[in-house]
Amino acid sequence: MKKLSAPFLSFLQTTGLVIYIILISSFFTFVTPHLDKANAEFYAPLIMLLLFVISAVISATLVLGRAGVLFWEKKYKESFTVIGWTVGWGIFYFTVFVLFLFYI
């Protein structure tokens, strides 16, 4: 497999995270109208807590997966470079979505 540059790998990781967040947002948009008041008192916290734990694992894997492997291989500089680029791409996506929100 061809070695990807840190900026491109970080872009892919962050894009994957953004797509995952969009899917979770769509899930809540779909599920919320289907919960009536009686069911929501029991199921809403259950769904939220389970999804929180699952999302933490998925998000950590997407953001820290490759950096963790590099760190484990004692490639500290590359590991922190990937984390820095991932955070940078995250800030970029955040800025784009906020500007898009204000534009609409």
N, C-alpha and C positions, 0 to 999 in steps of 0.2 A: 504494500500500500504506500502510495506517495505521501511524504511528510507534508502536512499543511502548515502554513505560516501561522504564528501566534495571532495576528490580527484576524485572519480569515477563520481560524478555528474558533476564536472567541465570538466572532460574528455569527457563526453557525450555532454555537451554544446559546447565545442570547436570543437569537431568532427562534430557536426551539422553545426556550422559556416563554417568550412572548406568545407563541402559538398555543402553548399549554395554558397560559393565563386566559387567553381568548376563549379557549374551549371550556374552561371552568366558569368563566363569566356567562357564556352561552348556556351552560348547564343550569346555573342559578336562575337565569331569565326564563328557562323552560319549566323548572321545577316549582318555583315560587307560586305561580297561580294555581297549581294543582294541590297545594296543601291547604286544607280548611283549618279553621281555628282549633278544633279538637285534636286533629292529628299533628298540627304544627307544634303544640306544646311538648310532645314526646319526640317526634321525628326530627324536628329542626336542629336541636342541639346534638342529637346523635349523628345526623348527616354532617353537620359542620365540624364536629370534632374528628370524626373519621376522615373526612376530606382534608382537614388541616394536617393530620399526621401523614397521610399519603402524599399530600402536596409538598410537605417539608422534605420528604425523602426524594421525590422526583425533582424538585427544584435544586436540592443540594447535589444530586447526581448530575443534573444538566450544567450547573454552574461550576462545581468543584471536582467533577469526575476526572477530567484529563489533568488538571492541575495537581490533584492528589496523586495520580500515578507518577507524574513527573517529580513530585516532591519525594515520593517513596523511592524513586530511582536516584535520589540525591542530585537532581537537576533543579536546584533551588531557584536560580535566576530565571530559567524558563517557566517554572511553576508560577512564580509571582508575576511574570510578564503576562502569562495567560489570564491570571486573575485580574490584573490591571486592565487589560484590553476588554475583558468581559464586563467589568464595571463600567468602563468607558462606553461600550456599546449599549449597556443598559441605560446610562444617562442619555445617550443619543435617542434611543427609543422613547424614553420618558418625555424628553423635550419635544419630539415629533408629535406624540399623542396629546400633550398639553397644548401645543400650538394648533393642532388640528381641532381640538375642542374649542379653543377661543375663536378659530376661524369660522366654525359653524355657528 
